[in-house]
């Protein structure tokens, strides 16, 4: 299993697509309309975002936006055997939003279905046979207009190569984080474990004066997809704030992986993207942690990391394996969805 694409529901798909292209460096690859919804598709490396906004009040995006602020409505997974996954989901007592459907194309076959997850979040399950994952999406089947010459747009090999060139800022999705209500973590973990075959990994308990949460990391059987699930443990928790403003459970953030976080943050700050603030005392305290004085970071790079306000983490037994990360401010105004920028060494 891996993430096939992420579907955002927003008020204006063009505005958000422009933001992804101009700020995060994505490339616009397709767009089109159904009778009630306008959709654009953008890519960076292996990351594909599908962005939809309503054209009429009957659009499913309009219904979503009546209940929630803009954000992620669908994490689509690429699976090897769609029928087996759906059969297991039904056996586990799960509903199916859309029964398996199939579309034959000249270059192969696309099969897909859709199941509900937590809150309004759904998972489209996609099986591709001969169709490159970047070239065709279920949402496109409802298009009556598009940017090409009356044909459903698809990516050429040349476009795919451009998206994977060394200048691409973000190469893949590192992980996606789901927030659920207090008391729902165990049920959510069991659902992903038994319905989609995820395995529980690390569990974290974090408590500060400003926040409190439990977090269970879930990983699919191939190790390709990481899905931490959070629940709040205090009324002032950042997770509870998200739930209140989001109107219930949902995707809190997506971590975008880069091969050079120092350069990426420099570019993003230069384009006006705001990030969380990190106090200068953080870096002096970091040196006091076990292994902190022996980190594999040259002095010049350490200074750049501090200047860019990038967080640094490692496991005590493996100080040579570094995790470098930071977080944007909320993307849609309210304290809901944001991006994480991450580099693993």
C-alpha positions as CSV (number, residue, x, y, z in Angstrom):
1,X,0.0,0.0,0.0
2,X,1.0,3.6,-0.5
3,X,-0.6,7.0,-0.7
4,X,-2.0,7.4,-4.2
5,X,-3.2,11.0,-3.8
6,X,-4.6,13.4,-1.2
7,X,-7.9,15.2,-2.0
8,X,-8.5,18.7,-0.5
9,X,-11.9,20.3,-0.4
10,X,-11.6,24.1,-0.5
11,X,-13.6,27.2,-1.3
12,X,-11.5,28.1,-4.4
13,X,-9.4,25.3,-6.0
14,X,-7.6,27.8,-8.3
15,X,-6.5,30.0,-5.4
16,X,-5.1,27.0,-3.3
17,X,-3.5,25.4,-6.4
18,X,-1.8,28.7,-7.1
19,X,-0.5,28.8,-3.5
20,X,0.9,25.3,-3.8
21,X,2.6,26.1,-7.1
22,X,4.0,29.5,-6.1
23,X,4.9,28.8,-2.5
24,X,5.6,25.1,-2.2
25,X,6.9,24.6,-5.8
26,X,4.3,22.1,-7.0
27,X,3.5,21.8,-10.7
28,X,-0.1,22.1,-12.0
29,X,-0.8,19.0,-14.2
30,X,-4.6,18.9,-14.9
31,X,-7.9,20.6,-14.2
32,X,-11.5,20.1,-15.1
33,X,-15.1,20.5,-14.1
34,X,-18.2,18.3,-13.4
35,X,-21.7,19.8,-13.3
36,X,-21.2,20.9,-9.7
37,X,-17.4,20.8,-8.9
38,X,-14.2,22.3,-10.2
39,X,-10.9,20.3,-9.7
40,X,-7.2,20.9,-10.2
41,X,-4.4,18.4,-9.8
42,X,-0.8,19.4,-8.7
43,X,2.3,17.3,-8.2
44,X,5.7,17.5,-6.5
45,X,7.9,14.4,-6.9
46,X,5.7,11.4,-6.0
47,X,3.2,13.6,-4.2
48,X,-0.2,14.2,-5.9
49,X,-2.8,16.7,-4.5
50,X,-6.2,16.8,-6.0
51,X,-8.0,20.1,-5.1
52,X,-11.8,20.6,-5.5
53,X,-14.1,23.5,-4.9
54,X,-17.9,23.7,-5.4
55,X,-19.6,25.3,-8.4
56,X,-23.1,24.8,-7.0
57,X,-24.7,24.2,-3.6
58,X,-25.3,20.6,-4.6
59,X,-21.6,19.8,-4.8
60,X,-20.4,17.3,-2.2
61,X,-17.6,19.8,-1.5
62,X,-20.2,22.4,-0.6
63,X,-21.8,19.9,1.9
64,X,-18.3,19.2,3.4
65,X,-17.6,23.0,3.8
66,X,-20.9,23.5,5.5
67,X,-19.6,21.2,8.3
68,X,-15.9,21.8,8.2
69,X,-13.3,24.4,7.3
70,X,-11.2,23.7,4.1
71,X,-8.9,20.7,4.5
72,X,-8.2,17.1,3.6
73,X,-11.4,15.1,2.9
74,X,-9.8,12.0,1.3
75,X,-6.5,10.1,1.7
76,X,-6.5,7.7,-1.3
77,X,-4.5,4.5,-1.0
78,X,-3.1,2.5,-3.8
79,X,-3.7,-1.2,-3.1
80,X,-2.8,-4.4,-5.0
81,X,-6.2,-6.2,-4.6
82,X,-9.1,-3.9,-4.3
83,X,-11.7,-6.6,-4.1
84,X,-9.9,-8.3,-1.2
85,X,-9.6,-5.0,0.8
86,X,-13.3,-4.2,0.3
87,X,-14.4,-7.7,1.1
88,X,-12.4,-7.5,4.4
89,X,-13.8,-4.0,5.2
90,X,-17.4,-5.3,4.8
91,X,-16.6,-8.4,6.9
92,X,-15.4,-6.0,9.6
93,X,-18.8,-4.4,9.6
94,X,-17.6,-1.3,7.7
95,X,-19.8,0.7,5.3
96,X,-18.8,1.2,1.7
97,X,-19.5,4.8,0.4
98,X,-18.9,3.7,-3.2
99,X,-18.8,0.0,-4.3
100,X,-15.9,-1.1,-6.6
101,X,-16.0,0.5,-10.0
102,X,-13.9,0.0,-13.1
103,X,-12.8,2.2,-15.9
104,X,-11.0,0.7,-19.0
105,X,-8.6,3.0,-20.7
106,X,-6.3,2.6,-23.7
107,X,-3.3,2.4,-21.4
108,X,-4.9,0.0,-18.9
109,X,-7.5,-0.3,-16.2
110,X,-8.5,1.7,-13.1
111,X,-10.5,0.2,-10.3
112,X,-11.6,2.1,-7.2
113,X,-13.9,2.1,-4.3
114,X,-14.4,4.4,-1.3
115,X,-14.9,3.7,2.4
116,X,-15.6,6.0,5.4
117,X,-13.0,6.5,8.1
118,X,-13.2,8.8,11.1
119,X,-15.6,11.8,11.0
120,X,-16.0,13.1,7.5
121,X,-12.7,11.6,6.3
122,X,-12.9,8.9,3.6
123,X,-10.4,6.7,1.9
124,X,-10.6,6.1,-1.8
125,X,-9.0,2.7,-2.6
126,X,-7.4,2.5,-6.0
127,X,-6.0,-0.4,-8.0
128,X,-4.1,0.4,-11.2
129,X,-3.4,-2.1,-13.9
130,X,-1.2,-0.5,-16.6
131,X,-2.1,3.0,-15.7
132,X,0.7,5.1,-14.2
133,X,-0.5,6.4,-10.8
134,X,0.2,10.0,-11.9
135,X,-2.0,9.9,-15.0
136,X,-5.6,9.3,-14.0
137,X,-7.9,9.7,-11.0
138,X,-11.5,8.7,-10.2
139,X,-12.5,12.4,-9.9
140,X,-11.7,12.9,-13.5
141,X,-14.4,10.5,-14.7
142,X,-17.1,13.1,-13.8
143,X,-15.4,15.9,-15.8
144,X,-17.4,17.5,-18.6
145,X,-14.8,20.2,-19.3
146,X,-11.0,20.2,-18.9
147,X,-7.9,22.1,-19.9
148,X,-6.9,19.8,-22.8
149,X,-8.6,19.4,-26.1
150,X,-11.7,17.7,-24.9
151,X,-9.8,14.6,-23.6
152,X,-9.2,13.7,-20.0
153,X,-5.8,15.1,-19.2
154,X,-3.0,12.8,-18.3
155,X,0.7,13.2,-17.6
156,X,3.3,12.3,-20.2
157,X,6.6,10.6,-19.3
158,X,8.4,13.9,-19.9
159,X,6.2,15.7,-17.3
160,X,6.8,12.9,-14.8
161,X,10.5,13.3,-15.2
162,X,10.3,17.0,-14.7
163,X,8.5,16.5,-11.4
164,X,11.3,14.2,-10.2
165,X,14.2,16.4,-11.2
166,X,16.8,17.3,-8.5
167,X,15.3,20.8,-8.2
168,X,12.0,19.4,-6.8
169,X,11.7,20.7,-3.2
170,X,9.4,17.9,-1.9
171,X,9.8,14.3,-3.0
172,X,7.3,12.3,-1.1
173,X,4.8,12.3,1.8
174,X,6.6,11.2,5.0
175,X,3.5,10.8,7.1
176,X,-0.1,12.0,7.6
177,X,-1.5,12.8,11.1
178,X,-5.1,12.1,12.1
179,X,-6.7,13.8,15.1
180,X,-9.6,12.0,16.9
181,X,-11.7,12.9,20.0
182,X,-10.7,12.0,23.5
183,X,-11.4,8.3,24.2
184,X,-11.5,7.4,20.4
185,X,-7.8,6.6,19.9
186,X,-8.1,2.9,20.7
187,X,-11.1,2.5,18.4
188,X,-9.4,4.3,15.6
189,X,-6.2,2.2,16.0
190,X,-8.3,-1.0,15.9
191,X,-10.2,0.2,12.8
192,X,-7.0,0.9,10.8
193,X,-5.5,-2.4,12.1
194,X,-8.4,-4.6,11.2
195,X,-9.9,-2.9,8.1
196,X,-6.7,-1.7,6.3
197,X,-4.0,-3.9,7.9
198,X,-2.0,-1.2,9.6
199,X,0.3,-2.2,12.4
200,X,0.7,-0.2,15.7
201,X,4.2,1.1,16.3
202,X,5.5,3.7,18.7
203,X,3.1,5.3,21.2
204,X,3.7,8.7,22.7
205,X,2.3,10.6,25.7
206,X,3.0,14.3,25.7
207,X,2.0,16.7,28.4
208,X,3.0,20.3,28.8
209,X,1.4,23.4,30.5
210,X,-0.1,24.3,27.1
211,X,-1.2,20.9,25.8
212,X,-1.6,17.2,26.3
213,X,-2.0,14.2,23.9
214,X,-1.6,10.5,23.3
215,X,-0.3,9.5,19.9
216,X,-0.2,6.1,18.3
217,X,1.9,5.6,15.2
218,X,0.3,3.3,12.6
219,X,2.3,1.8,9.7
220,X,1.0,-0.3,6.8
221,X,2.3,-3.8,6.2
222,X,4.8,-2.6,3.5
223,X,6.1,0.3,5.7
224,X,5.3,2.8,3.0
225,X,2.5,4.6,4.8
226,X,2.9,6.1,8.3
227,X,-0.3,7.4,10.0
228,X,0.1,8.8,13.6
229,X,-3.3,9.1,15.3
230,X,-3.6,11.7,18.1
231,X,-6.2,12.2,20.9
232,X,-6.3,15.0,23.4
233,X,-5.7,14.5,27.1
234,X,-6.6,18.0,28.3
235,X,-9.2,20.6,27.5
236,X,-6.4,23.1,26.4
237,X,-4.7,20.5,24.2
238,X,-3.8,21.6,20.7
239,X,-5.6,18.5,19.5
240,X,-8.8,19.6,21.2
241,X,-8.5,23.0,19.7
242,X,-8.2,21.4,16.2
243,X,-11.3,19.2,16.9
244,X,-13.3,22.3,18.0
245,X,-12.4,24.4,15.0
246,X,-12.6,21.5,12.5
247,X,-16.0,20.4,13.6
248,X,-14.7,16.9,14.6
249,X,-12.0,14.5,13.7
250,X,-9.8,15.1,10.6
251,X,-6.3,15.3,9.1
252,X,-4.3,17.7,11.2
253,X,-1.2,17.8,9.0
254,X,0.8,16.3,6.2
255,X,4.6,15.9,6.5
256,X,6.4,16.7,3.2
257,X,9.9,15.2,2.9
258,X,12.8,17.1,1.5
259,X,16.4,16.2,0.9
260,X,17.7,19.6,2.0
261,X,15.5,21.2,4.7
262,X,17.9,24.1,5.3
263,X,17.6,25.2,1.7
264,X,13.9,24.5,1.6
265,X,13.1,26.6,4.6
266,X,15.3,29.4,3.3
267,X,13.3,29.4,0.1
268,X,9.9,29.1,1.8
269,X,10.6,31.9,4.2
270,X,11.7,34.0,1.3
271,X,8.3,33.4,-0.3
272,X,6.6,34.6,2.8
273,X,5.5,31.3,4.3
274,X,5.2,31.6,8.1
275,X,6.5,28.9,10.4
276,X,6.2,28.3,14.2
277,X,8.7,30.3,16.3
278,X,11.5,28.5,18.0
279,X,13.3,30.3,20.9
280,X,17.1,30.6,20.7
281,X,17.3,28.8,24.1
282,X,16.1,25.6,22.4
283,X,19.4,25.1,20.6
284,X,21.6,25.6,23.7
285,X,19.4,23.2,25.6
286,X,19.6,20.7,22.8
287,X,23.3,20.5,23.2
288,X,22.8,19.3,26.8
289,X,20.7,16.3,25.8
290,X,22.5,12.9,25.8
291,X,24.4,12.8,22.5
292,X,23.7,16.4,21.8
293,X,27.4,17.4,21.8
294,X,28.3,14.8,19.2
295,X,25.7,15.4,16.5
296,X,27.0,14.9,13.0
297,X,26.4,18.6,12.1
298,X,29.2,20.9,11.1
299,X,29.3,24.2,13.0
300,X,28.2,26.2,9.9
301,X,25.2,23.9,9.3
302,X,24.3,24.0,13.0
303,X,24.2,27.8,12.8
304,X,22.0,27.7,9.7
305,X,19.6,25.3,11.4
306,X,19.3,27.7,14.3
307,X,18.9,30.7,12.0
308,X,16.1,28.9,10.1
309,X,14.5,27.8,13.4
310,X,14.5,24.1,12.4
311,X,13.9,21.5,15.1
312,X,16.4,18.6,15.6
313,X,15.7,15.2,17.1
314,X,17.4,11.9,17.5
315,X,17.3,8.6,19.5
316,X,19.8,8.4,22.3
317,X,21.1,5.1,21.0
318,X,21.4,6.4,17.4
319,X,22.6,10.0,17.6
320,X,23.9,9.8,14.0
321,X,20.4,9.3,12.7
322,X,18.8,12.8,12.7
323,X,15.3,14.0,12.2
324,X,15.1,17.7,11.1
325,X,11.7,19.2,11.0
326,X,9.5,22.3,11.4
327,X,5.9,23.2,11.0
328,X,4.0,25.9,9.1
329,X,1.4,28.1,10.7
330,X,-2.2,26.9,9.8
331,X,-2.8,27.1,6.1
332,X,-6.5,28.0,6.0
333,X,-6.7,30.7,8.7
334,X,-8.3,28.7,11.5
335,X,-6.1,26.5,13.8
336,X,-6.7,23.4,11.8
337,X,-4.6,22.0,8.9
338,X,-0.9,22.7,8.5
339,X,2.2,21.3,6.8
340,X,5.3,19.8,8.3
341,X,8.6,20.0,6.5
342,X,10.9,17.1,7.3
343,X,14.3,15.7,6.4
344,X,15.5,12.3,7.7
345,X,19.2,11.5,7.8
